[in-house]
Amino acid sequence: MFWFSLASLSPLALLICACLWAGIWPGVALAYMTLCVYALDRLGRRKLPVQQDAQTMHRADLLSVTLALGHLGLLPALMIAIPQMPMLQAVLTGAAAGLFMGQVSHPNAHELIHRPARGLRRLGAIVYTSMLIGHHVSAHMLVHHVHVGTERDPNSADLGLGFYRFWPRAWLGSFRAGWQAETSRRLKRTDSGGMHPYFGYLAGAGALILLATALAGLDGVLVLLAICTYAQAQIFLADYVQHYGLRRQTYDQRLEPTGPQHSWNAPHWYSSALMLNAPRHSDHHMHPGRPYPALELTKDMPTLPRPVPLMAVIALFPPLWRRIMDPRVALLRQRAAPDSSNPTLHTRQ
């Protein structure tokens, strides 16, 4: 747990320093999230161990709670501090904060909403709501995990779809699909009392905007919207990168189960520690309830040529992205095609 804690808590500490003292700290925070993580991925040759003992699981939950509470405390501090900074420091701090929330708070909240304890699940939902994307909880659990790798999942990008076309489609599509799934689930329950989750997401977002107004007026609201937009871009970039071009086949009118071949993965150790093993994405989809220290990476899982954060940057340049990734998708499909007897190896032609 040492590397998970060091990698994920360091940017939180640096951002707190940026809010308190500004100076060089905004630049240091951004450099950590970009240059430092990339350099350690390149220079280090460590392999994060697979750990499943009870003590590690307890420490993993403790780190997740710490990160969530730190995120919730950092957000109002940013609303107050950034409007008072010179322009360059404000931009650097906002960029670092958006990267932290998209690459640490998002994987952490994702981990929390998969935990069996109700309190942890609610804490994860609060973190997503604080990034003005609370509906991701419902869309991820009820839509993405059920329909990943199919046209029914707005967050699975098919071959040839660029990120700038994917992003608005995924945002609106996941909002709508999550609403429909939650509403359908409520209709099937015998005890349909209580508030629809979407009302909670929207009410929480409204309350946060009011808080930003109270803390720093219009400037606070603009800071909140800018950081949350950037963080949401990171969330959708992660989905885009980790499922691009990978499709599940239908055999005898039945959809093949989600397998190792339906997610892109990355073995790079430090960015994996930063993102709480989110780059071990195939294992997560095959075992959604498995805590992040226990996620595995095997040779039969499709592997990205670069760390996930760098691939997210490349995805912002669609021609370059397609030049790198389309041949890899085509090769996976070609390798899967000859063995028609094993449907779990196939992707859509």
Helices and strands as residue ranges (DSSP letters): H 2-21, H 25-31, I 32-36, H 37-43, H 54-81, G 82-84, H 87-100, I 101-105, H 106-113, H 118-130, H 135-139, I 140-144, H 145-147, H 163-188, H 197-243, E 250-251, E 254-255, G 260-262, H 269-274, H 281-286, G 292-294, H 308-315, H 318-336, G 343-345
